[in-house]
Amino acid sequence: MNPEKFREIINGGEGLTVEFKQSKTKLNRDVFETVCAFLNRNGGHLFLGVDDQGGVVGIDPDSIEKVKMDFVTAMNNPLKISPTFYLSIEAVEINNKTIFHILVPESSQVHRCNGRIYDRNEDGDLDITDNTNLVSGLYIRKQGSYTENRIFPFVELSDLNADLLIRARKMAANERSDHPWKTMDDLELLKSAGLYLKDPQSNKEGITLAGILIFGKQELILAALPHHRTDALLRKINLDRYDDRDDIRGNLLESYERLMQFINKHLNDTFYLEGDRRISLRDKIFREVVSNLLIHREFANPFPAKLIIEKDQVVTENSNKPHGNGMIDPDNFSPYPKNPTIARFFKEIGLVDELGSGIRNTYKYNKIYSGADPIFMEGDVFRTIIPVTKQASDQATPQATPQATPQATPQDFNEEEQERTKNILEFCKTPKSRQEIQTFVEIKDSKHFRSRILNPLIKGGLLKMTIPDKPTSPNQKYYA
C-alpha cells in the first residue's frame, strides 16, 4: 500500500476499523486491547505514531526498533494475546516522520488480552468479558462464519498423522529457533495453533476441521469432508481432457507437496540472482500460488479446487467467500484471510509469506519470470492467472506429453544439481574454459554438458563470458 493510501485512511479519522496510538517512545498501554478487539470483530488498521486527532507525530528515531520489537514480542506471548496471532508491522514515512502500520485481520477465533475479551464498536474497544450474552454471541458468530472452526469431539489424536506433527515442529523451529511448539506435546501444539477448541455454549471440545485438514489421515478427511479434493491438470495438447493429472484428496501439507511436485514436473525453472543469492523464480511464485489455493478456500463448498497448467498460463480456481468482486490491485487492497487459523499455521512453518505480501511478491517475481503481470480475481470463485512464457512451459515430460521435445533451458534442480551448481560457481571465481569446467564436474559428453549445464548457467546470468560478442571463440572463458 502506498503512503498516499495510508494518508487517506488517517485523514478519515478513527472508527470501527481504524485506531490511532501515539506511541512516540513506547507502546501505549492499551495497544493490545485494540489488537484483540480488531481480531474479534472485523479487523482493522492500527497506526502507531499518530495522535487521537489524526496528527502524524511519528515514532522517536531512537525508539523505532524498541517499539517494533516490543510489539512483535508481545504478540508472541500467550499471556498478552491468547491465542497468539502473527502480525507484521510496517514502517511508513509520512511528512518526513516514521509511523508504524499494523493490518489486523479478522480472526476465526475469540482472542483475549491479559485474560480479558475485547470487542470493537465505533466508540472504541469494549471489555465484554463479564457480559455472558455478548461473549456467547461472539463465539456463535465465529463458529458460524468460519468452517475451519467446526469441532469434531470424537476425533482422537491417534486419527492424525503423527509424523506430520513431528515435521511441523521442525519446520516451525527452522523459522524461529525458540519456537514454543518445540517443547509442546501434540495436544498442546494443537491448542496453541487453534486447531483444538472448546465451544463455551455447547461445552463441546475437540480437534477442529482445520486440524483434520492439516494433520488428518485421508480416511478421516474424507469422513469429515467427503467432497474435499484438489485437481492438478496439465492441458496443452488434449484441451478437452488433459495430458497429465493428479487427483489430490489428502491433507493440506501433503497436498502442498504434491502440487509443488506437479508444478516442478511441468514448468521450467530459471536462474535469478537476488543480491548475491541465487533464487528459484518458479518456486517463489508458485509457493505462494499453491499455498493460497489450499488456504483461502471455502471448505464447505463442494466446488473442487483446481490448478491447470496450459500453454501460456497457469490458472487456479477455488470456492470463496468474497470480500468484493473484480481484479485485485496489489498496491491498494486489504487482504482478508478466508481461513485465518490455517493461514497462520502455514505462516508459522514457513510455507507462506505474511498476509498481503504474497500477492505483491507474486507480481514482482512473475514480471521477471515471464515479463507479464499475474491476475487475481475476487468473486464466488477466486481465480489466479499466472502468465508463463513458452520457454517456461515447454518442460520435457515424455510420460505426459510424448510430442514434447527437450529444450535447452534450465530444468528442475534436485539437491545434487544444486550442489554441483554451487561448486561450479566457486570454481569459476577466476575465468575457466569450457573444457576445464567440464573436466571439473567429471562429465564426458560435451553436448550434454553444454545443453544441460553450461548454457542454463549462462542464460540465467550466473556465468558470464570473457568474450561476450564472440560466444563461440576458442579463447572463450567463463566466470562467476
DOKOLMI-864540 format. One record per residue (C-alpha): residue number from 1; residue in three letters; y, x, z. Coordinates in steps of 0.2 Angstrom, whole numbers, plus 5000, padded with zeros to 4 digits. Each point is the difference from the previous one (the first is absolute). Last residue first. Example, Ala and Ser with C-alpha at 12.3 -4.5 7.8 and 13.67 -1.06 7.14 Angstrom:
bagu_lumse_yy_xx_zz
2_SER_4995_5068_5036
1_ALA_4983_4994_5003
end
This chain:
bagu_lumse_yy_xx_zz
480_ALA_4919_5155_4941
479_TYR_4998_5012_4985
478_TYR_4992_5001_4983
477_LYS_4999_5013_4987
476_GLN_5001_5000_4981
475_ASN_4999_5017_4991
474_PRO_4988_4993_4987
473_SER_5013_4987_4996
472_THR_4994_4982_4999
471_PRO_5014_4992_5011
470_LYS_5014_5009_4990
469_ASP_5016_4991_5006
468_PRO_4993_5001_5019
467_ILE_4997_5019_5000
466_THR_4997_5003_5019
465_MET_4992_4983_5001
464_LYS_5001_4989_5015
463_LEU_4986_4994_5011
462_LEU_5002_4985_5012
461_GLY_5010_4990_4988
460_GLY_4988_4986_4998
459_LYS_4998_5004_4981
458_ILE_4996_5018_5004
457_LEU_4987_4996_5014
456_PRO_4992_4987_4989
455_ASN_4999_5013_4985
454_LEU_4992_5014_5011
453_ILE_4986_4989_5008
452_ARG_4991_4987_4990
451_SER_5006_5004_4982
450_ARG_5002_5019_5001
449_PHE_4985_5004_5012
448_HIS_4988_4988_4990
447_LYS_5005_5009_4983
446_SER_4998_5017_5008
445_ASP_4982_4997_5007
444_LYS_4996_5014_5012
443_ILE_5008_4994_5016
442_GLU_5001_5012_5015
441_VAL_5016_4994_5007
440_PHE_5007_5018_5000
439_THR_4993_5003_4982
438_GLN_5009_4985_4994
437_ILE_5016_5005_5008
436_GLU_4999_5018_4993
435_GLN_4995_4994_4983
434_ARG_5015_4988_4999
433_SER_5012_5014_5005
432_LYS_5008_5002_5017
431_PRO_5018_5000_5006
430_THR_5002_5004_5019
429_LYS_4999_4985_5012
428_CYS_4986_4996_4988
427_PHE_4985_5003_5013
426_GLU_5008_4988_5012
425_LEU_5002_4987_4987
424_ILE_4982_5003_4995
423_ASN_4994_4999_5018
422_LYS_5008_4983_5003
421_THR_4993_4993_4984
420_ARG_4983_5005_5005
419_GLU_5002_4992_5017
418_GLN_5005_4984_4992
417_GLU_4986_5001_4988
416_GLU_4987_5002_5014
415_GLU_5008_4985_5010
414_ASN_4999_4988_4985
413_PHE_5015_4999_4987
412_ASP_4999_4986_4988
411_GLN_5005_5005_4982
410_PRO_5015_5008_4994
409_THR_5002_4998_4981
408_ALA_4991_5007_4985
407_GLN_4993_4983_4996
406_PRO_4981_4995_4999
405_THR_4997_4986_4987
404_ALA_4997_4982_5005
403_GLN_4988_4990_4989
402_PRO_4987_5000_5014
401_THR_5011_4990_5012
400_ALA_4993_4998_5017
399_GLN_4986_5013_5001
398_PRO_5010_5011_4989
397_THR_5015_5001_5011
396_ALA_5012_5012_4993
395_GLN_5017_4995_5007
394_ASP_5012_4993_4986
393_SER_5011_4991_5013
392_ALA_5012_5014_5004
391_GLN_5002_5007_4983
390_LYS_5003_4982_4993
389_THR_5014_4999_5013
388_VAL_5000_4989_5015
387_PRO_5010_4985_5005
386_ILE_4997_4993_5018
385_ILE_5001_4982_5001
384_THR_4999_4992_5017
383_ARG_4997_4981_5002
382_PHE_5001_4989_5016
381_VAL_4993_4983_4996
380_ASP_5009_4986_5009
379_GLY_5016_5010_4995
378_GLU_5007_5017_5001
377_MET_4999_5012_4985
376_PHE_5000_5019_5001
375_ILE_5003_5009_4984
374_PRO_4997_5019_4998
373_ASP_5014_5010_4991
372_ALA_4996_5011_4985
371_GLY_4999_5019_4996
370_SER_4981_5000_5003
369_TYR_4996_5011_5015
368_ILE_5018_5006_5003
367_LYS_5007_4982_5001
366_ASN_4984_4995_5009
365_TYR_5005_5012_5014
364_LYS_5017_4993_5004
363_TYR_4996_4981_4998
362_THR_4984_5002_5010
361_ASN_5010_5009_5013
360_ARG_5012_4985_5001
359_ILE_4986_4988_5002
358_GLY_4992_5010_5014
357_SER_5016_5003_5009
356_GLY_5001_4981_5005
355_LEU_4989_5000_5015
354_GLU_4995_5018_5005
353_ASP_4987_5009_4988
352_VAL_4982_4995_4998
351_LEU_4983_5008_5003
350_GLY_5006_5011_5015
349_ILE_4988_4993_5014
348_GLU_5015_4992_5010
347_LYS_5007_4993_4984
346_PHE_4984_4991_4995
345_PHE_5000_4993_5018
344_ARG_5018_4994_4998
343_ALA_4996_4991_4984
342_ILE_4985_4991_5007
341_THR_5010_4994_5015
340_PRO_5015_4995_4989
339_ASN_4990_4990_4988
338_LYS_5013_4993_4987
337_PRO_5012_5014_5005
336_TYR_5017_4995_4994
335_PRO_5011_5013_4991
334_SER_5019_4997_4998
333_PHE_5006_5004_4983
332_ASN_5015_5009_4992
331_ASP_4996_5017_4993
330_PRO_4982_4996_4995
329_ASP_5005_4984_4991
328_ILE_4985_4988_5000
327_MET_4998_4989_4985
326_GLY_4998_4981_5003
325_ASN_4997_4988_5014
324_GLY_5004_5000_5019
323_HIS_4991_5003_5016
322_PRO_4984_4996_4992
321_LYS_4983_4997_5009
320_ASN_4989_5009_4988
319_SER_4984_5000_4990
318_ASN_4997_5017_4992
317_GLU_5002_5008_4983
316_THR_5000_5018_4994
315_VAL_5004_5006_4983
314_VAL_4998_5018_4993
313_GLN_5009_5003_4983
312_ASP_4999_5007_4983
311_LYS_4982_4998_4995
310_GLU_4994_4989_5014
309_ILE_4994_5003_5018
308_ILE_4999_4984_5009
307_LEU_5000_4999_5019
306_LYS_4997_4982_5007
305_ALA_5000_4991_5016
304_PRO_4990_4984_4999
303_PHE_5009_4983_5003
302_PRO_4990_4992_5015
301_ASN_5016_4999_5010
300_ALA_4998_5002_5019
299_PHE_5001_5019_4998
298_GLU_5018_4999_4994
297_ARG_5003_5017_4993
296_HIS_5011_5015_5006
295_ILE_4987_5012_5006
294_LEU_4987_5003_4987
293_LEU_5012_4999_4984
292_ASN_5013_5010_5010
291_SER_4988_5014_5004
290_VAL_4994_5001_4982
289_VAL_5018_5001_4993
288_GLU_5005_5013_5014
287_ARG_4986_5012_4997
286_PHE_5002_4996_4981
285_ILE_5017_5008_4999
284_LYS_4997_5016_5010
283_ASP_4982_5002_4994
282_ARG_5005_5000_4982
281_LEU_5015_5011_5003
280_SER_4989_5013_5009
279_ILE_5010_5013_5009
278_ARG_5003_5019_4998
277_ARG_5011_5006_5014
276_ASP_5014_5013_4997
275_GLY_5014_4987_4999
274_GLU_4990_4985_4993
273_LEU_4990_5007_4986
272_TYR_4991_4988_4989
271_PHE_4983_5001_4991
270_THR_4994_4985_4992
269_ASP_4985_4989_5003
268_ASN_4990_4991_4987
267_LEU_4995_4982_5003
266_HIS_4983_4992_4998
265_LYS_4989_5008_5014
264_ASN_5014_5004_5011
263_ILE_5006_4981_5000
262_PHE_4982_4995_5004
261_GLN_4998_5012_5014
260_MET_5016_4994_5007
259_LEU_4994_4982_4999
258_ARG_4984_5006_5009
257_GLU_5008_5009_5014
256_TYR_5012_4986_5004
255_SER_4986_4987_4999
254_GLU_4991_5010_5013
253_LEU_5015_5000_5012
252_LEU_5003_4981_4996
251_ASN_4982_4995_5004
250_GLY_4988_4996_4986
249_ARG_5000_4987_4986
248_ILE_5004_5011_4985
247_ASP_4995_4996_4982
246_ASP_5002_5016_4990
245_ARG_5002_4998_4982
244_ASP_4999_5010_4983
243_ASP_5004_4995_4982
242_TYR_5006_4983_5004
241_ARG_4999_4982_4994
240_ASP_5011_4993_4986
239_LEU_5010_5016_4998
238_ASN_4984_5010_4996
237_ILE_5009_5017_4995
236_LYS_5012_5003_5013
235_ARG_4996_4989_5015
234_LEU_4994_5010_5016
233_LEU_4998_4988_5014
232_ALA_5001_5001_5019
231_ASP_4996_4983_5009
230_THR_5004_4998_5018
229_ARG_4990_4987_5010
228_HIS_5001_4989_5015
227_HIS_4994_4983_4996
226_PRO_4988_4998_5014
225_LEU_5012_5005_5014
224_ALA_4992_5001_5017
223_ALA_4982_5000_4994
222_LEU_5005_5011_4985
221_ILE_5008_5012_5012
220_LEU_4985_5000_5012
219_GLU_4988_5004_4986
218_GLN_5011_5014_4993
217_LYS_5001_5009_5017
216_GLY_5017_4998_5008
215_PHE_5012_5014_5004
214_ILE_5016_4995_4991
213_LEU_4997_4982_4995
212_ILE_4991_4996_5016
211_GLY_5015_5007_5010
210_ALA_5012_4991_4990
209_LEU_4990_4984_5002
208_THR_5002_5002_5019
207_ILE_4988_5007_5013
206_GLY_5000_4990_5015
205_GLU_5008_4988_5012
204_LYS_5001_4981_5002
203_ASN_5011_4994_5015
202_SER_5004_4985_4989
201_GLN_5019_5002_5004
200_PRO_5001_5018_5005
199_ASP_4991_5006_4984
198_LYS_4993_5017_5004
197_LEU_5000_5013_4987
196_TYR_4989_5015_4993
195_LEU_5007_5008_4984
194_GLY_5017_5003_5007
193_ALA_4998_5019_4998
192_SER_5000_5003_5018
191_LYS_4987_4986_5003
190_LEU_4989_5007_4987
189_LEU_5002_5018_5007
188_GLU_4996_4994_5017
187_LEU_4984_4991_4994
186_ASP_4994_5016_4991
185_ASP_5004_5012_5015
184_MET_5016_5008_5000
183_THR_5004_5019_5002
182_LYS_5004_5004_4982
181_TRP_5008_4983_4997
180_PRO_5015_5006_5010
179_HIS_5006_5012_4986
178_ASP_5005_5017_5007
177_SER_4996_5009_4984
176_ARG_5010_4988_4989
175_GLU_4995_4996_4982
174_ASN_4984_5010_5001
173_ALA_4996_4991_5017
172_ALA_5002_4983_4991
171_MET_4987_5006_4987
170_LYS_4988_5006_5013
169_ARG_5001_4984_5010
168_ALA_4998_4990_4984
167_ARG_4984_5010_4996
166_ILE_4992_4996_5016
165_LEU_5004_4982_4998
164_LEU_4993_5001_4982
163_ASP_4984_5007_5007
162_ALA_4997_4986_5012
161_ASN_5000_4987_4986
160_LEU_5003_4983_5009
159_ASP_4987_4987_5005
158_SER_4996_5011_5015
157_LEU_5017_4997_5007
156_GLU_4996_4981_5001
155_VAL_5006_4985_4991
154_PHE_4998_4984_5010
153_PRO_5019_4998_5004
152_PHE_5006_5001_4982
151_ILE_5019_4999_5001
150_ARG_5011_4996_4985
149_ASN_5014_5013_5001
148_GLU_4999_5006_4982
147_THR_5003_4982_4994
146_TYR_5018_5002_5005
145_SER_5012_4985_5002
144_GLY_4989_4988_5011
143_GLN_4996_5013_5013
142_LYS_5018_5007_5001
141_ARG_5007_4982_5001
140_ILE_4987_4995_5014
139_TYR_5004_5016_5009
138_LEU_5019_4996_5000
137_GLY_4997_4982_5004
136_SER_4990_5005_5016
135_VAL_5014_5012_5005
134_LEU_5014_4987_4998
133_ASN_4990_4987_5009
132_THR_4995_5012_5014
131_ASN_5018_5005_5004
130_ASP_4999_5014_5012
129_THR_4999_5014_4986
128_ILE_5013_4992_4989
127_ASP_5013_5015_5002
126_LEU_5012_4995_4986
125_ASP_5008_5013_4988
124_GLY_5016_4995_4991
123_ASP_5011_4985_4998
122_GLU_4994_4996_4983
121_ASN_4982_4999_5007
120_ARG_4986_5013_5003
119_ASP_4985_5001_5012
118_TYR_4996_5012_5014
117_ILE_4984_5001_5010
116_ARG_5000_5011_5015
115_GLY_4989_5014_5006
114_ASN_5012_5014_4997
113_CYS_5002_4993_4982
112_ARG_4987_4988_4995
111_HIS_4993_4996_4982
110_VAL_4992_4985_4993
109_GLN_4990_5004_4985
108_SER_5002_4997_4981
107_SER_5016_5011_5000
106_GLU_5016_4996_4991
105_PRO_5007_5015_4993
104_VAL_5013_5012_5009
103_LEU_5010_5010_4988
102_ILE_5009_5013_5011
101_HIS_5016_5007_4994
100_PHE_5009_5015_5008
99_ILE_5018_5005_4999
98_THR_5008_5016_4994
97_LYS_5019_5000_4997
96_ASN_5009_5005_4985
95_ASN_5006_4982_4997
94_ILE_4981_4995_4999
93_GLU_4986_5013_4999
92_VAL_4983_4993_5003
91_ALA_4986_5007_5011
90_GLU_4984_4990_4999
89_ILE_4988_4996_5014
88_SER_4982_4996_4996
87_LEU_4990_4987_5011
86_TYR_4982_5001_5006
85_PHE_4996_4986_5012
84_THR_4992_5002_5017
83_PRO_4992_4984_5008
82_SER_5009_5000_5011
81_ILE_5017_5008_4999
80_LYS_5006_5011_5015
79_LEU_4984_5003_5010
78_PRO_4991_5001_4984
77_ASN_5010_5016_4995
76_ASN_5000_5003_4982
75_MET_5017_4991_4997
74_ALA_5007_5010_5015
73_THR_4996_5016_4991
72_VAL_5008_4995_4984
71_PHE_5016_4994_5008
70_ASP_5002_5015_5012
69_MET_4997_5011_4985
68_LYS_5014_4992_4989
67_VAL_5013_5000_5015
66_LYS_4996_5018_5004
65_GLU_5001_5005_4982
64_ILE_5017_4992_4997
63_SER_5008_5005_5017
62_ASP_5010_5015_4995
61_PRO_5007_4991_4985
60_ASP_5006_4985_5011
59_ILE_4992_4985_4992
58_GLY_5013_4990_4990
57_VAL_5014_4988_5005
56_VAL_4998_4988_4985
55_GLY_5009_4984_5006
54_GLY_4990_4985_4998
53_GLN_5008_4990_5015
52_ASP_4985_5004_5012
51_ASP_5001_5019_4996
50_VAL_4991_5010_4987
49_GLY_4991_5016_5003
48_LEU_4983_4993_5000
47_PHE_4996_4986_4988
46_LEU_4985_4988_5001
45_HIS_4996_4990_4985
44_GLY_4988_4985_5002
43_GLY_4983_4993_5003
42_ASN_4996_4981_5000
41_ARG_4996_4997_5018
40_ASN_4988_5010_5011
39_LEU_5003_5017_4992
38_PHE_5019_4996_5001
37_ALA_4999_4996_5018
36_CYS_4991_5016_5004
35_VAL_5012_5011_4991
34_THR_5015_4991_5008
33_GLU_4992_5003_5018
32_PHE_4997_5017_4994
31_VAL_5019_5004_4998
30_ASP_5004_4992_5017
29_ARG_5004_5016_5009
28_ASN_5011_5007_4986
27_LEU_4993_5016_4993
26_LYS_5010_5016_5003
25_THR_5015_5009_4994
24_LYS_5009_4987_4989
23_SER_4987_4986_5003
22_GLN_5012_4987_4994
21_LYS_4987_4986_4997
20_PHE_5001_4987_4986
19_GLU_4988_4986_4996
18_VAL_4996_4991_4983
17_THR_4986_4987_4997
16_LEU_5006_4985_5011
15_GLY_5018_5005_4999
14_GLU_5012_5015_5001
13_GLY_5014_5003_4988
12_GLY_5000_4997_4981
11_ASN_5010_5017_4998
10_ILE_4985_5009_5007
9_ILE_4989_4993_4986
8_GLU_5012_5004_4986
7_ARG_5002_5018_5007
6_PHE_4981_5002_5000
5_LYS_5000_4994_4982
4_GLU_5014_5012_4995
3_PRO_4990_5015_5009
2_ASN_4986_4997_4987
1_MET_4983_4993_5005
end
